[in-house]
Amino acid sequence: MNIVGLMMTERMQEYRKKMEEKGLVQVRVWVEKQDEEFVKFIAKFCREGREKKPKKRFGRPASHHQIRLAKKIASINDLAEPEHLYNYHISLSAWMWRYGGSALDDSKG
């Protein structure tokens, strides 16, 4: 097995461990093509009673400079402002990185 295969195996093991910690198990079922939609419907129906956990956000509130920079990135990329992230500087930083905040020349203003 090459290095990429080993990395993918490790990544999959980490993912499976994470899912098991959440109390989930992987189930693989082979069904006839004609039953596919029915099985998917049943699985979805069984999940409806579960409450989804809210996504965790990390960090302290963003600084005024970070908020200004995020607004600038949003306007350059024609995106909605990430107001929901203004209380979480680490999540806001990830959003800014995703949409090209590191490439701004005038990041001080």
C-alpha positions as CSV (number, residue, x, y, z in Angstrom):
1,M,0.0,0.0,0.0
2,N,1.4,3.4,-0.9
3,I,1.6,6.5,1.4
4,V,-1.7,7.9,0.2
5,G,-3.5,4.7,1.0
6,L,-2.0,4.7,4.5
7,M,-3.1,8.3,5.1
8,M,-6.6,7.6,3.9
9,T,-6.8,4.5,6.1
10,E,-5.7,6.6,9.1
11,R,-8.2,9.3,8.2
12,M,-11.0,6.8,7.9
13,Q,-10.1,5.2,11.2
14,E,-10.2,8.6,12.9
15,Y,-13.6,9.4,11.2
16,R,-15.0,6.0,12.3
17,K,-13.8,6.5,15.9
18,K,-15.4,10.0,15.9
19,M,-18.7,8.6,14.7
20,E,-18.6,5.8,17.3
21,E,-18.0,8.3,20.0
22,K,-21.2,10.1,18.9
23,G,-23.0,6.8,19.4
24,L,-23.4,6.0,15.7
25,V,-22.7,2.8,13.8
26,Q,-22.1,2.2,10.2
27,V,-24.6,-0.1,8.5
28,R,-24.2,-1.3,5.0
29,V,-27.2,-3.0,3.4
30,W,-27.5,-4.4,-0.1
31,V,-31.1,-4.1,-1.5
32,E,-32.6,-4.6,-4.9
33,K,-32.7,-1.4,-7.0
34,Q,-36.5,-1.3,-6.8
35,D,-36.3,-1.1,-3.0
36,E,-33.7,1.7,-2.8
37,E,-36.0,4.6,-2.4
38,F,-38.2,2.8,0.2
39,V,-35.1,1.9,2.4
40,K,-33.9,5.5,2.2
41,F,-37.3,6.7,3.2
42,I,-37.5,4.4,6.2
43,A,-34.0,5.5,7.3
44,K,-34.9,9.1,7.0
45,F,-38.2,8.5,8.8
46,C,-36.4,6.9,11.7
47,R,-34.0,9.9,12.0
48,E,-36.7,12.5,12.3
49,G,-37.1,12.3,16.0
50,R,-33.4,13.0,16.7
51,E,-32.3,16.5,17.7
52,K,-29.3,17.8,15.8
53,K,-26.5,19.2,18.0
54,P,-25.8,22.8,17.3
55,K,-22.5,23.4,15.5
56,K,-19.7,24.5,17.9
57,R,-18.1,27.8,17.3
58,F,-14.7,28.7,18.9
59,G,-13.0,31.7,20.3
60,R,-13.5,35.1,21.8
61,P,-15.5,37.8,20.0
62,A,-13.8,39.2,16.9
63,S,-12.0,42.5,17.0
64,H,-13.3,45.5,15.2
65,H,-10.4,45.1,12.7
66,Q,-11.4,41.5,12.0
67,I,-15.0,42.5,11.4
68,R,-14.0,45.3,9.1
69,L,-11.8,42.9,7.1
70,A,-14.6,40.3,6.9
71,K,-17.0,43.0,5.6
72,K,-14.5,43.9,3.0
73,I,-13.9,40.3,1.9
74,A,-17.7,39.8,1.7
75,S,-18.1,42.9,-0.5
76,I,-15.2,41.9,-2.8
77,N,-16.6,38.3,-3.2
78,D,-20.2,39.4,-3.4
79,L,-21.1,37.4,-0.3
80,A,-23.4,38.1,2.7
81,E,-21.6,39.3,5.7
82,P,-20.8,36.5,8.2
83,E,-22.5,38.3,11.1
84,H,-23.2,34.9,12.7
85,L,-19.4,34.5,13.2
86,Y,-18.6,37.9,14.8
87,N,-18.7,36.5,18.3
88,Y,-16.2,33.7,17.4
89,H,-12.9,35.0,16.1
90,I,-11.4,31.6,15.2
91,S,-14.5,30.6,13.1
92,L,-14.5,34.1,11.5
93,S,-10.8,33.7,10.7
94,A,-11.5,30.4,9.0
95,W,-14.3,32.0,6.9
96,M,-11.9,34.9,5.9
97,W,-9.2,32.4,4.9
98,R,-11.7,30.4,2.8
99,Y,-12.8,33.5,0.9
100,G,-9.4,35.0,0.3
101,G,-8.7,37.2,3.2
102,S,-5.0,36.5,3.2
103,A,-4.8,37.9,-0.4
104,L,-6.0,41.4,0.5
105,D,-3.3,44.0,0.0
106,D,-4.8,46.6,2.3
107,S,-5.6,44.3,5.3
108,K,-4.6,47.0,7.9
109,G,-7.5,49.4,7.0
